[in-house]
């Protein structure tokens, strides 16, 4: 009897790739373009993982929905401008590339569930040479964003994997709550946008400080 398919679903920003500085800078530039006082970096980072408009509303709740939408548009423009700069950096966190290779070699399917728009997800994949590595890719502009379970459920449906054989890896409570709502296990990372204690409270079975133990943990959770 063949072994069941197993899926590891990944968040991107703050989990695989270090974009916190770019996100904060683009958000600040968007606010300045519309003469809005920008929130602190900590407040901006607290909304990372939500869809863009929801992230803006999370950081600046007293502004109107119309202003939230305008800020989201200005953020996209700022991000594109920063991405085009010759000194633009979007480094993978240490061990990220290796753990993806290790999981793939161990027979796991890999997927993405990101608060980025699909264009941003595709740009991330191309930038790091990950074409063909992720068999299922879901983004916030396809429907309800995190923490709604839609992205996880769509990934399970697309791959034919049972929820008991799937794990979500992320750095925010939105990732963890999304996975748990889809009846998947969730693992948090300690180097991202939300405090590790909050990840545990949201339902993460583990919060890791490096990628070193991940293959073993995923193996136990999907056994």
N, C-alpha and C positions, 0 to 999 in steps of 0.2 A: 504494500500500500504506500503510495507516494505521500511525502510530507506536505502539509498545507502551506499555501503561500503565506509569506510574512512581509509586512510593510513597515517601513520606518518613514514617517512623515516629518518634514523639517520646516520650521520657521526659518527666515533668512536674516533680517536685520537684528543684530544683537545676539544671534545664535551661531550662525555660520560666518557672518561677515561683520566687521567693525565699521559701522556707518553712523554711530552715535554723533560724532562731530559734524558730519555732513548734514544730518537731519536737523540738528540744532542750528547750524549756520543757515540752512535754507529756510527754516521756519522764521528765524530772526530777520532775514532779508525780506521775506514775504510781508511780515508785519511792518517793517520800515517802508516798504513800497506803498502801503496803504495808510501810513501814519498811525499805526496801532502800536501801543506800547507792548513790546514782546514779553512773554512770561519768562521765568527762569529756565535754565537748562533742565533742572530736575523736573519741573512741571511739563516741559515739552516731552521729555523722555518717558514720563509716566503714561502718556497716551500712545506711545509707539506700539504698533501691532493692530490698532484699530484701523478701519478704513480712513482715508485722508480727511474727509469732511468731519467724521466723528472724532478723529484725533484733534483737529482744530477746535471743535466744540468742547472737547474734554479740557483742553488747555485754556480756552477763553470762553467760559460758559455765559458770560454776561453780554456777549455780542449777539447780534441778530443772525438768523439762519442765512440771510442774504450775504452778510459780511463773512460768515464762515465759508460760504461757497466761493466768494471772491478771494479770500485768503488761501483756500485750497488751490485755486488756479494760479495765484502768485507763487505759491510754494512749488508747484510743478515747474514754473518758469525758472525759479531760482535754482532748483535742483539740476535742471538741464544745463544752466549756465555753469554751475560748479563742476558738473561732470565733464564739461568740455575744456576745463582748465588743464594746462599741461602738468600741474602738480597735483592733480586729483588722485586721491588714494582711497582704496576700498579693500583693505587687507582681510584675508581670511584669518579667523582666529587660529592660534597654534593647534595643529593636529587635525584641523577640519578636513583637509583634503585626504589625509591618510585614513581617517575613520570612515569616510564615505567609501573609499576603496576597499577597506576591510569588510564593511557591511555588505557591499556588493559581492565580494568574493565569497562571503559566507552564505550567499543565496538570498539575501533580503532584497525586496523591491524598495526603491527609494522614491520619495515624492516630496513635493513642496506645497505648503499651505501658508500663504503670506499675506500680510496687510498691504503689500505693494500692489499697484496696478499690474496687469499682465505685461505691459510694456516694460515696467521696471524689473519684473521677474525674468523676462527674456534677456534684458540687458545684463543682469547679474550672471545668468548662465553663460552668455557669450563672453563677458569680461573675464571669467575664470576658466573658460574652456570646458564647461560642463555639459556641452551638447550631447544628448543621448543618455545621460546618466540618470535623469529623473523620469520615471515612466508615467507619472501623474503630476500635474501642476495646476494649482488652484490659487486664485488671487481675489482681492477684495472687490474688484469691479465686475465680478461675474454674478454677484448676488449678495445676500447678507454676509457681512464680515464677522470677524471674531468679536465676541465669544460664541456667536451662533455656531452650531455644529455643522452647518451646510458644507464647508470645505472638506471636513473629515468624512462626512457621509458620502459626498461625491467621489472622493478618492477611494473609499472602500468599494463603492459600487463600480467604479471604473476598473479597478484591479481585480475584483472578485475576492478580496481578502475579508475574512471575518474580523469583527471588531476585537475579538479576544486575541487575535494574532497581529495586532497593529499597535504601534507606539508613536506618540507625538513628542517631538523634542522642541522646546521653546524657552524663551527667556522672560516671558511675561505671564501674568495671571490670565490674560485673554487666551493665550495658547493652551494653558492647562485646563481652563474651564471649557473651552471648545472641545478638547479631546474627551474630557470626562462626560460631557453632554452627549457625545457620540458613543459612549461606553468603551472608549479606548483607554489604555494606560498612557500616562504622561510623565515625562522626565524633564525637569527644569535644569537650566544652566545658571551658574552663579555670577557670570561675568557680563550679563546683559543689562536690560533696562529696569527690571523690577527686583526688589530685595528677595533673597532666597527664602526668608521666613514667609513672605507673602505667597511664594510659589508652593510651599508646603501646605499652607492654609487653603489654597485653591484646589488642592488635590493631587499634587505631584507625588509619585511614589518615591522618587529620588530627586535630589538636586546635586549635580556634579560640579566639581571645581576644575576639571579638565576632561578631555575626551578619552583619556586612558582607560577608564573602567567601562566605557559605554557598551562595547560589544558584549561583554559578559553580562551586564545588567539587562540589555535588550534580550539576550538569549534566555535569561531566567524569566522575564516577563512574558515572553511569547512561547515558552516551552509547553 
